[in-house]
């Protein structure tokens, strides 16, 4: 936030040189780029140029709008009264900035008043202090809508730095005019004071950020959400006295991971096949909750008294850890892979052909079935079902090989336009295969390993 506050002053510095003449060119170039290029970075840059050009024009019109007020007797009387009451002037400027939602616009207006000699330098600097204070009010009023006090930490912290800076600035105002006299004319002096004020606030608060952050964390603690999926439900600390009960509680918590991953995979399918950006965000939230819950399960088991465990209990603890970590890893692969591909699919405006969509829907449904099978295996430990789940890796491997062969055939027949989408679809299948491999590692391989049905590796014995 300190850096963002300094960044706004750089915009004011640029506007102090009146770049309004660039606005029509920026708009024209932006419109040409937006209409000429396909959806992507170049088109987004064109949209940004249009916005920048319109912003410059709007600020110019704002200053022009106040031009007739220069000769208004009421404005002169009001400014004269404010010159003798710096606290009221600061509050009035803060209120104007809060109402306009823009400190840049208000500072540009103050620059115009200073340029036409309507305000003294000391009053101009006081109004700049008020603009800096007012721009921090809106985020405070608009935050905390979710009922979580922790979401108000950053805006409240920013407001605190502004209040402290304004109090110090008011105390040093009598010497500000002498300091700023050699840094340009009246208008540029306002812009320079705005920059120096924010630089000074940033320099003063940088060394104190850690204790300041701890203070905000104490004053605004996070709200405990009983419906937070990342919150453990079965990790009872009182159950540690009986290892079998503690392991049972951890196993129940680990099974919750499969329920959350099942919902995440469903939302991932919605994002991939129906281009639902909201489903993408919900799936990412669930994947993050899975990772947090896995860490809770791991910490609970890692701090369990190992000396009180029997050999069977120690083996069970290991299997719970293996299951939990592999389910969490499956969520990571889904989040970084499948959800990343969904975002890329929407951004590039690509469309999978009907055959690919049908095959992908079947793949996602198979992942859901294998996830249910992995959860059942974790409870039952059935060796036959474990072998069946392990053979699913062969199915995904064959599916990927068939898709790669179809992709090459399309390129050979001259369908170069489908090359990018085909390669992209192969990446989706590889990540789906990675999720399935995590499910097999979570439930099937530990059972087969206990029964001695796993080879050390896939290599044949050398003669």
C-alpha positions in Angstrom: 0.0 0.0 0.0 2.9 2.4 0.7 4.2 1.7 -2.8 0.7 2.2 -4.3 0.4 5.5 -2.6 3.8 6.6 -4.1 2.6 5.3 -7.5 -0.4 7.7 -7.5 1.9 10.6 -7.0 3.8 9.7 -10.1 0.6 10.0 -12.1 0.2 13.5 -10.7 3.8 14.3 -11.7 3.0 13.2 -15.2 -0.2 15.3 -15.3 1.6 18.3 -14.0 3.2 18.7 -17.5 -0.3 18.7 -19.1 -0.2 15.6 -21.4 -3.7 16.3 -22.6 -2.5 16.6 -26.2 -1.6 12.9 -26.1 -5.2 11.9 -25.3 -6.6 11.8 -28.9 -3.6 9.8 -30.1 -3.9 7.3 -27.3 -7.6 6.8 -27.9 -7.1 6.3 -31.7 -4.2 3.9 -31.3 -6.1 2.0 -28.6 -9.2 1.7 -30.8 -7.1 0.5 -33.8 -5.3 -2.2 -31.6 -8.6 -3.3 -30.1 -10.3 -3.8 -33.5 -7.2 -5.1 -35.3 -5.9 -7.8 -33.0 -7.5 -11.0 -31.8 -8.3 -11.4 -28.1 -5.0 -11.5 -26.2 -2.4 -9.2 -24.7 -2.2 -6.8 -27.7 -6.0 -6.3 -27.6 -5.9 -5.7 -23.8 -3.2 -3.1 -24.3 -5.4 -1.3 -26.8 -8.2 -1.3 -24.2 -5.8 0.2 -21.6 -4.7 2.9 -24.0 -8.3 3.9 -24.6 -8.9 4.1 -20.9 -5.7 6.2 -20.4 -6.7 8.6 -23.2 -10.2 9.0 -21.8 -8.8 9.6 -18.3 -6.6 12.4 -19.5 -9.5 14.0 -21.3 -11.7 13.7 -18.3 -9.1 15.3 -16.0 -8.7 18.2 -18.5 -12.4 18.7 -18.6 -12.6 18.6 -14.8 -10.0 21.5 -14.6 -11.9 23.3 -17.4 -15.1 22.9 -15.5 -13.7 24.9 -12.5 -12.3 27.7 -14.7 -15.4 29.9 -14.3 -15.1 29.6 -10.5 -11.8 31.6 -10.5 -13.6 34.9 -10.5 -16.5 33.8 -8.2 -16.5 36.0 -5.0 -17.9 33.1 -2.9 -14.9 30.8 -3.8 -12.4 33.5 -2.9 -14.1 34.1 0.5 -14.2 30.4 1.2 -10.6 29.9 0.3 -9.6 32.9 2.4 -11.5 31.5 5.4 -9.8 28.1 4.9 -6.4 29.7 4.9 -6.8 30.6 8.5 -8.2 27.2 9.6 -5.8 24.5 8.4 -7.7 21.7 10.2 -11.0 22.6 8.6 -9.2 22.9 5.2 -7.8 19.4 5.6 -11.2 18.0 6.5 -12.9 19.8 3.6 -10.3 18.4 1.1 -10.6 14.9 2.6 -14.4 15.1 2.2 -14.1 16.2 -1.4 -11.7 13.4 -2.1 -13.9 10.8 -0.4 -16.9 12.0 -2.5 -15.0 12.0 -5.8 -13.2 8.6 -5.1 -10.0 10.1 -6.7 -7.1 11.8 -5.0 -5.5 12.4 -8.4 -8.5 14.5 -9.6 -8.5 16.6 -6.4 -4.7 17.2 -6.4 -4.9 18.2 -10.1 -7.7 20.7 -9.1 -5.5 22.0 -6.3 -2.7 22.5 -8.8 -5.0 24.5 -11.0 -6.0 26.7 -8.0 -2.4 27.2 -7.1 -1.4 28.0 -10.7 -4.0 30.8 -10.9 -3.0 32.2 -7.5 -6.3 31.4 -5.8 -4.6 29.7 -2.8 -1.5 30.3 -0.9 1.2 27.6 -1.0 0.6 26.7 2.7 -3.2 26.3 2.0 -2.4 24.2 -1.1 -0.2 21.9 0.9 -2.9 21.6 3.5 -5.4 20.6 0.9 -3.0 18.0 -0.5 -2.8 16.5 2.9 -6.5 16.3 3.0 -6.6 14.6 -0.4 -4.2 12.0 0.8 -6.4 11.4 3.9 -9.7 11.3 1.9 -8.5 8.7 -0.5 -8.0 6.2 2.3 -11.5 6.6 3.7 -13.5 4.8 0.9 -11.6 1.5 1.2 -12.3 1.4 4.9 -16.0 2.0 4.4 -16.2 -0.6 1.6 -14.2 -3.3 3.3 -15.5 -5.9 5.8 -18.6 -6.8 3.8 -17.9 -10.5 4.4 -18.1 -9.9 8.2 -14.5 -10.9 8.7 -12.5 -8.3 10.6 -9.3 -9.5 9.1 -10.3 -8.1 5.7 -10.2 -4.6 7.2 -6.6 -4.8 8.2 -5.0 -3.4 5.0 -7.4 -0.4 4.5 -7.3 0.4 8.3 -3.5 0.2 8.2 -3.4 2.4 5.2 -5.7 4.9 6.9 -3.5 4.9 10.0 -0.4 5.7 8.0 -2.2 8.6 6.3 -3.5 10.0 9.6 -0.1 9.9 11.2 1.4 11.5 8.1 -1.2 14.3 8.0 -0.6 15.1 11.7 3.1 15.3 11.1 2.6 17.3 7.9 0.4 19.9 9.7 3.1 20.3 12.3 5.7 21.0 9.6 3.6 23.2 7.3 5.2 26.5 8.5 8.5 25.3 7.0 7.1 23.6 3.9 6.9 26.8 1.9 10.6 27.5 2.3 11.5 24.0 1.4 9.3 23.8 -1.7 10.2 27.2 -3.1 13.1 26.0 -5.1 11.3 22.9 -6.6 9.3 24.6 -9.2 6.4 27.0 -9.7 3.2 26.9 -7.7 1.5 24.1 -9.6 4.6 21.9 -9.8 5.2 22.7 -6.1 1.9 21.1 -5.3 2.8 17.9 -7.3 6.2 17.8 -5.7 4.8 18.2 -2.2 2.4 15.4 -2.9 5.3 13.1 -4.0 7.5 14.1 -1.0 4.7 13.6 1.5 4.1 10.0 0.4 7.8 9.2 0.1 8.3 10.5 3.7 5.3 8.4 5.0 6.7 5.3 3.3 10.2 5.9 4.6 9.0 6.4 8.2 6.7 3.4 8.3 8.9 0.9 6.4 11.0 0.1 9.5 7.9 -0.3 11.7 5.8 -2.5 9.3 6.3 -5.7 11.3 5.1 -4.4 14.7 2.4 -2.3 12.9 1.2 -5.5 11.2 1.1 -7.4 14.5 -0.9 -4.6 16.1 -3.5 -4.8 13.3 -3.6 -8.5 13.7 -4.4 -8.2 17.4 -7.0 -5.4 16.9 -8.6 -7.2 13.9 -8.4 -10.9 14.4 -9.8 -13.3 11.7 -13.3 -14.5 12.3 -13.6 -18.3 12.8 -15.9 -19.6 10.1 -17.7 -22.8 11.2 -18.4 -23.6 7.6 -14.8 -23.2 6.4 -13.9 -26.4 4.6 -10.3 -26.1 5.7 -11.3 -26.2 9.3 -10.7 -29.7 10.9 -13.8 -31.3 12.2 -12.5 -34.6 13.8 -8.9 -33.8 15.0 -9.7 -34.0 18.7 -6.8 -33.2 20.9 -8.3 -35.1 23.8 -8.3 -38.3 21.7 -4.5 -38.5 21.7 -4.5 -40.4 25.0 -5.9 -43.5 23.1 -3.8 -43.9 19.9 -6.5 -46.0 18.1 -9.1 -43.3 18.6 -6.7 -40.6 17.5 -5.9 -42.5 14.3 -9.6 -43.1 13.7 -10.3 -39.4 14.0 -7.4 -38.6 11.6 -8.7 -41.2 9.1 -12.2 -39.6 9.2 -10.6 -36.2 8.5 -8.6 -37.7 5.6 -11.8 -39.0 4.1 -13.1 -35.5 4.1 -10.4 -34.7 1.6 -12.0 -37.0 -0.9 -15.4 -35.3 -0.6 -13.8 -32.0 -1.2 -11.7 -33.2 -4.1 -14.8 -34.8 -5.6 -16.6 -31.4 -5.6 -13.5 -29.7 -6.9 -13.3 -32.1 -9.8 -16.9 -31.5 -10.6 -16.4 -27.8 -10.7 -13.3 -28.3 -12.8 -15.4 -30.1 -15.3 -17.8 -27.2 -15.4 -15.0 -24.8 -16.0 -13.4 -26.9 -18.8 -16.6 -28.0 -20.6 -19.0 -25.1 -20.0 -16.5 -22.2 -19.6 -17.8 -21.2 -16.2 -15.3 -18.8 -14.6 -17.2 -18.9 -11.3 -16.7 -22.6 -11.1 -13.0 -22.1 -11.7 -12.7 -19.8 -8.7 -14.7 -22.1 -6.4 -12.6 -25.1 -7.4 -9.4 -23.2 -6.7 -10.8 -22.2 -3.3 -11.6 -25.9 -2.5 -8.1 -27.0 -3.6 -6.6 -24.4 -1.2 -8.8 -25.8 1.6 -7.6 -29.3 0.8 -4.0 -28.3 1.1 -4.7 -26.6 4.5 -6.6 -29.6 5.8 -3.9 -32.0 4.7 -1.3 -29.9 6.7 -3.6 -30.1 9.7 -3.8 -33.9 9.4 -0.1 -34.2 8.9 0.6 -32.0 12.0 -1.9 -34.0 14.1 -0.3 -37.3 13.2 3.3 -36.0 13.4 2.8 -34.9 17.0 1.2 -38.1 18.1 3.2 -40.1 20.7 5.1 -42.7 18.6 6.2 -44.8 21.6 2.6 -45.7 22.5 1.8 -47.1 19.0 1.8 -50.8 18.3 3.2 -52.1 15.0 -0.3 -52.1 13.4 -1.0 -48.6 14.6 2.3 -47.4 13.2 1.4 -49.0 9.9 -2.0 -47.4 10.0 -0.6 -44.0 10.7 1.7 -44.3 7.7 -1.2 -45.3 5.5 -3.2 -42.3 6.6 -0.3 -39.9 5.9 0.2 -41.5 2.5 -3.5 -41.2 1.6 -3.8 -37.6 2.8 -0.7 -36.3 1.1 -1.5 -38.0 -2.2 -5.1 -36.7 -2.2 -3.7 -33.2 -1.5 -1.2 -33.7 -4.3 -4.0 -34.7 -6.6 -5.7 -31.3 -5.8 -2.5 -29.5 -6.5 -2.2 -31.2 -9.9 -5.8 -30.4 -10.7 -5.4 -26.8 -9.6 -2.2 -26.0 -11.4 -2.9 -28.2 -14.4 -6.6 -28.6 -15.2 -7.8 -25.3 -13.8 -4.9 -23.5 -15.4 -5.8 -25.1 -18.8 -9.4 -24.0 -18.2 -8.3 -20.4 -17.7 -6.1 -20.6 -20.8 -9.0 -22.1 -22.8 -11.2 -19.2 -22.0 -8.5 -16.5 -22.5 -7.5 -17.9 -25.9 -11.2 -18.4 -26.9 -10.4 -21.9 -28.1 -13.1 -24.6 -28.5 -12.6 -28.3 -28.2 -14.2 -30.3 -31.0 -17.2 -32.5 -30.0 -15.1 -35.7 -30.0 -12.6 -34.1 -27.5 -15.4 -32.7 -25.4 -17.1 -36.1 -25.1 -13.8 -37.9 -24.3 -12.9 -35.3 -21.7 -16.3 -35.6 -20.0 -15.7 -39.4 -19.9 -12.2 -38.8 -18.4 -13.5 -36.6 -15.7 -16.3 -39.0 -14.9 -13.7 -41.8 -14.6 -11.7 -39.7 -12.3 -14.7 -39.3 -10.1 -15.3 -43.0 -10.1 -11.7 -43.8 -9.3 -11.8 -41.2 -6.4 -14.8 -43.0 -4.9 -12.9 -46.3 -5.3 -9.8 -44.9 -3.6 -11.9 -43.7 -0.6 -13.6 -47.2 -0.4 -10.2 -48.9 -0.5 -8.8 -46.7 2.2 -11.5 -48.1 4.5 -11.7 -51.7 3.3 -8.2 -52.5 2.2 -9.5 -55.0 -0.4 -6.6 -56.4 -2.5 -8.7 -57.3 -5.6 -10.2 -53.8 -5.7 -6.7 -52.3 -5.3 -5.5 -54.2 -8.3 -8.4 -53.0 -10.3 -7.7 -49.4 -9.4 -4.0 -49.8 -10.1 -4.8 -51.0 -13.7 -6.6 -47.7 -14.3 -3.2 -46.2 -14.9 -2.9 -48.3 -18.1 -6.3 -47.0 -19.3 -5.2 -43.4 -18.9 -1.8 -44.2 -20.6 -3.6 -45.8 -23.6 -6.0 -42.9 -23.8 -3.2 -40.4 -23.9 -1.4 -42.5 -26.6 -4.6 -42.6 -28.8 -5.1 -38.9 -28.5 -1.5 -38.2 -29.5 -1.9 -40.5 -32.5 -5.1 -38.6 -33.6 -3.2 -35.3 -33.1 -0.4 -36.4 -35.5 -2.9 -37.7 -38.0 -4.7 -34.3 -38.1 -1.4 -32.5 -38.7 -0.4 -35.0 -41.5 -3.7 -34.3 -43.2 -3.0 -30.6 -43.3 -5.2 -29.5 -40.4 -2.6 -27.1 -39.1 -5.3 -24.9 -37.5 -6.0 -27.6 -35.0 -2.4 -28.1 -34.0 -2.5 -25.7 -31.1 -5.8 -27.0 -29.7 -4.7 -30.6 -30.2 -1.4 -30.1 -28.3 -3.4 -28.2 -25.6 -5.8 -31.1 -25.3 -2.9 -33.5 -24.8 -1.7 -31.4 -21.9 -5.2 -31.7 -20.3 -5.1 -35.5 -20.7 -1.6 -35.7 -19.1 -2.7 -33.7 -16.1 -5.8 -35.9 -15.8 -3.5 -38.9 -15.8 -1.4 -37.2 -13.1 -4.5 -36.8 -10.9 -5.4 -40.5 -11.4 -1.8 -41.5 -10.6 -2.1 -39.7 -7.3 -5.3 -41.6 -6.5 -3.6 -44.9 -7.2 -0.7 -43.9 -5.0 -3.0 -42.9 -2.3 -5.0 -46.1 -1.9 -4.1 -48.9 -4.2 -0.3 -49.1 -4.0 -0.1 -49.2 -0.1 -2.4 -52.2 -0.1 -0.6 -54.0 -2.8 2.7 -53.2 -1.2 1.6 -54.8 2.1 0.7 -58.0 0.2 4.0 -58.1 -1.7 2.3 -57.5 -5.1 4.4 -54.6 -6.3 7.7 -54.8 -8.2 10.6 -52.6 -7.1 10.5 -51.1 -10.7 9.3 -51.8 -14.2 12.7 -52.8 -15.6 13.3 -56.5 -16.5 16.1 -58.3 -14.9 19.3 -58.0 -16.9 20.9 -61.3 -17.9 
